[in-house]
Amino acid sequence: MNRLIRIALTLFAAASLLIVLVSKRLENARNMIGGNPESEIQMAYLGIGIAGAMLIIGLGLIITAVIRSKKARKSGDHG
């Protein structure tokens, strides 16, 4: 498997895990009575932003891998 594809899949897996953790954090913030639920919500938004960036970077890596493989096929270089 292409190295860029492996990195992209790792980013997708990490982003998926981060989204699950962020959703749990939002549930805890909703049920929070004392403390500061606004800061918990801000941290959740930051986590969603990081997960989104990871997904966009992973998609970019997949597109790059596809473009490189098409160029390699056209030039006849199979290495």
RACORHU-V528169 format. One record per pair of residues at least 24 apart in sequence whose ideal C-beta (glycine too) atoms are under 8 Angstrom apart, sorted by the first residue. I is the first residue (numbers start at 1). J is the second residue. D is the distance in Angstrom with one decimal. If there is no record, write none. Layout:
i:j:d
I:J:D
I:J:D
This chain:
i:j:d
2:65:5.0
2:69:7.3
4:61:4.7
4:62:7.2
4:64:5.9
4:65:4.0
4:68:7.7
5:61:7.4
5:62:6.5
5:65:5.4
7:58:7.7
7:61:5.7
8:57:8.0
8:58:4.0
8:59:7.4
8:61:4.1
8:62:4.9
8:65:7.5
9:58:7.6
11:54:4.7
11:55:7.3
11:57:6.0
11:58:3.8
11:61:7.4
12:54:7.7
12:55:6.8
12:58:5.1
14:54:6.2
15:51:4.4
15:52:7.8
15:54:4.1
15:55:5.0
15:58:7.2
18:47:5.8
18:50:6.5
18:51:4.5
18:54:7.3
19:47:7.9
19:48:7.3
19:51:5.1
21:47:7.0
22:47:3.9
22:48:5.7
22:51:6.9
